[in-house]
Amino acid sequence: MAIDPNLVYLALLAGMWLAVMAVYLPGTGVVELLAAGFSILALVALANMPTNWTAVVALVVGVVGFLIAPLLDRRLNLLVIVGLALQTLGALMLFNGVAVAPAVIGVTVAASVAYYQFVLKRSMAYQGLRPALIDDQPLIGAEGYVQRAINPVGAVYVRGESWTARAEEPIPVGAPVVVVDREELTLYVAVLKEKYRETEHVEEA
């Protein structure tokens, strides 16, 4: 019985999507099990089809690169574009002699974007994660401003990114702050007194 290349492609893609979700939501067990199930089904089918394994590698690198890059650093826009291009190219060249329907490829590429925007990003928010987990720039001493009032927990904008923040005193929205310490994904901040006074004077004027 002939195996539908569209179904094999969708199973492979589902396995990778679920594997990436397992990175965002570790420890649930269910997601990992589903990812393994879809991946095994896809690999068994690929082994019994005229598969272009170079295209499989390109597809895997593209999907994982596109979905994982924002978790590492939201500034990796080029890698995201390359990931989508590799996903498309890998899907188009996945088999020798048979092909995945272009409409299916187009829908899944669009679905990949939606998957990140509406599933993975919400999962990160639920877990209290944020992009840019890797940041080799020292943040202590960096300046920013308050996005969500701190009392004692809020949010600040520092070096182009939003961070969860804590302070020893309440700090209103818009107040300039300086980072005095960091604990994993939480910044400890203090008000920049001089700039805060200048801001108050401007508002009064």
C-alpha positions as CSV (number, residue, x, y, z in Angstrom):
1,M,0.0,0.0,0.0
2,A,1.4,3.4,-1.0
3,I,2.1,5.8,1.8
4,D,0.8,9.3,1.4
5,P,3.8,11.7,1.4
6,N,1.6,14.5,2.8
7,L,0.7,12.4,5.9
8,V,4.4,11.4,6.5
9,Y,5.4,15.1,6.2
10,L,2.7,16.2,8.7
11,A,3.7,13.4,11.1
12,L,7.3,14.4,11.0
13,L,6.4,18.1,11.5
14,A,4.1,17.3,14.4
15,G,6.8,15.3,16.1
16,M,9.2,18.2,15.8
17,W,6.6,20.8,16.9
18,L,5.9,18.7,20.0
19,A,9.6,18.1,20.7
20,V,10.1,21.9,20.7
21,M,7.1,22.3,23.0
22,A,8.7,19.9,25.3
23,V,11.7,22.2,25.5
24,Y,9.4,25.1,26.4
25,L,7.3,23.0,28.8
26,P,9.7,20.4,30.3
27,G,8.7,17.7,32.6
28,T,5.0,17.1,31.6
29,G,5.7,13.7,30.1
30,V,2.7,13.8,27.8
31,V,4.2,16.2,25.3
32,E,7.4,14.1,25.2
33,L,5.5,10.9,24.6
34,L,3.5,12.4,21.8
35,A,6.6,13.8,20.2
36,A,8.3,10.4,20.3
37,G,5.2,8.7,18.9
38,F,4.9,11.0,15.9
39,S,8.6,11.0,15.3
40,I,8.8,7.2,15.3
41,L,5.9,6.9,12.9
42,A,7.4,9.4,10.6
43,L,10.9,7.8,10.6
44,V,9.4,4.3,10.0
45,A,7.5,5.7,7.0
46,L,10.5,7.6,5.7
47,A,12.6,4.5,5.8
48,N,10.1,2.8,3.5
49,M,9.9,5.6,1.0
50,P,12.2,7.1,-1.6
51,T,13.4,9.7,1.0
52,N,15.9,12.4,0.4
53,W,17.7,12.4,3.7
54,T,19.6,15.6,3.1
55,A,16.2,17.3,2.8
56,V,15.1,15.6,6.1
57,V,18.1,17.2,7.8
58,A,17.4,20.6,6.2
59,L,13.8,20.3,7.3
60,V,14.7,19.4,10.9
61,V,17.3,22.1,11.2
62,G,14.9,24.7,9.7
63,V,12.0,23.8,12.0
64,V,14.0,23.5,15.2
65,G,16.1,26.6,14.3
66,F,12.9,28.7,13.7
67,L,11.2,27.6,16.9
68,I,14.1,27.5,19.2
69,A,15.9,30.7,18.2
70,P,13.4,33.1,19.8
71,L,13.8,31.1,23.1
72,L,17.5,31.8,23.0
73,D,17.5,35.4,21.8
74,R,14.6,37.3,20.2
75,R,17.2,39.3,18.2
76,L,18.0,36.2,16.1
77,N,15.7,37.4,13.3
78,L,18.0,36.2,10.5
79,L,18.1,32.7,11.9
80,V,14.3,32.7,12.0
81,I,14.1,33.6,8.3
82,V,16.8,31.0,7.4
83,G,14.8,28.4,9.5
84,L,11.6,29.1,7.6
85,A,13.5,28.9,4.3
86,L,15.1,25.6,5.2
87,Q,11.7,24.2,6.3
88,T,10.2,25.1,3.0
89,L,13.1,23.8,0.9
90,G,13.3,20.6,2.9
91,A,9.6,19.9,2.5
92,L,9.8,20.5,-1.3
93,M,12.7,18.1,-1.7
94,L,11.7,15.5,0.9
95,F,11.1,12.6,-1.5
96,N,12.5,11.4,-4.8
97,G,9.8,10.7,-7.4
98,V,6.9,11.8,-5.2
99,A,6.2,15.1,-3.5
100,V,4.4,16.8,-0.7
101,A,1.6,19.0,-2.1
102,P,2.7,22.7,-2.3
103,A,-0.5,23.8,-0.7
104,V,0.3,21.5,2.3
105,I,3.7,23.1,2.6
106,G,2.4,26.6,2.4
107,V,-0.2,25.9,5.1
108,T,2.4,24.3,7.4
109,V,4.8,27.1,7.0
110,A,2.1,29.6,8.0
111,A,1.0,27.2,10.8
112,S,4.6,27.2,12.1
113,V,4.5,31.0,12.5
114,A,1.1,30.8,14.2
115,Y,2.3,27.9,16.3
116,Y,5.1,30.1,17.7
117,Q,3.0,33.2,18.1
118,F,-0.1,31.7,19.7
119,V,1.1,28.4,21.4
120,L,4.8,28.6,22.3
121,K,4.8,32.3,23.3
122,R,1.8,31.8,25.5
123,S,3.4,28.7,27.0
124,M,6.5,30.7,27.8
125,A,4.4,33.4,29.5
126,Y,2.5,30.7,31.5
127,Q,5.8,29.3,32.7
128,G,7.2,32.7,33.5
129,L,9.9,32.4,30.8
130,R,11.1,35.0,28.4
131,P,13.2,35.0,25.3
132,A,16.9,35.8,25.5
133,L,17.8,33.2,28.1
134,I,21.3,33.5,26.9
135,D,22.8,36.9,27.5
136,D,26.5,37.4,27.9
137,Q,26.2,41.2,28.4
138,P,26.5,42.1,32.1
139,L,23.3,43.8,33.2
140,I,24.4,45.1,36.6
141,G,24.7,48.9,36.1
142,A,22.5,48.9,33.1
143,E,19.8,51.6,33.0
144,G,16.1,51.3,31.9
145,Y,12.7,52.3,32.9
146,V,9.7,50.7,34.6
147,Q,7.1,49.1,32.3
148,R,4.8,47.8,35.1
149,A,4.8,49.4,38.5
150,I,7.1,47.6,41.0
151,N,5.5,46.9,44.4
152,P,7.6,44.8,45.1
153,V,7.4,42.9,41.8
154,G,6.9,44.5,38.4
155,A,8.5,44.8,34.9
156,V,11.3,46.9,33.5
157,Y,12.7,47.5,30.1
158,V,16.4,47.2,29.9
159,R,18.7,46.9,26.9
160,G,15.9,46.3,24.5
161,E,14.1,43.6,26.5
162,S,11.4,43.3,29.2
163,W,12.4,41.7,32.5
164,T,10.7,40.8,35.7
165,A,12.0,43.2,38.3
166,R,12.0,43.6,42.1
167,A,12.9,46.6,44.2
168,E,13.1,47.5,47.9
169,E,10.6,50.3,47.4
170,P,7.6,50.9,45.2
171,I,8.5,52.4,41.8
172,P,5.9,53.8,39.4
173,V,5.6,53.2,35.7
174,G,8.0,55.3,33.6
175,A,10.5,55.9,36.4
176,P,14.2,55.5,35.3
177,V,16.0,52.6,37.1
178,V,19.4,51.0,37.3
179,V,20.1,47.3,37.7
180,V,21.8,46.5,41.0
181,D,21.6,42.7,40.9
182,R,20.3,39.8,38.9
183,E,19.0,36.4,39.9
184,E,18.4,34.2,36.9
185,L,15.5,36.0,35.0
186,T,14.7,38.6,37.7
187,L,16.5,41.9,37.9
188,Y,16.8,43.8,41.2
189,V,16.6,47.5,40.5
190,A,16.7,50.9,42.2
191,V,15.5,54.3,41.1
192,L,17.9,56.6,39.3
193,K,17.3,59.5,41.7
194,E,18.6,62.4,39.6
195,K,16.8,61.3,36.4
196,Y,13.6,60.7,38.4
197,R,13.7,64.2,39.8
198,E,14.2,65.6,36.2
199,T,11.2,63.5,35.0
200,E,9.1,64.9,37.8
201,H,10.1,68.4,37.0
202,V,9.2,67.9,33.3
203,E,5.8,66.5,34.3
204,E,5.1,69.4,36.6
205,A,6.0,71.9,33.9
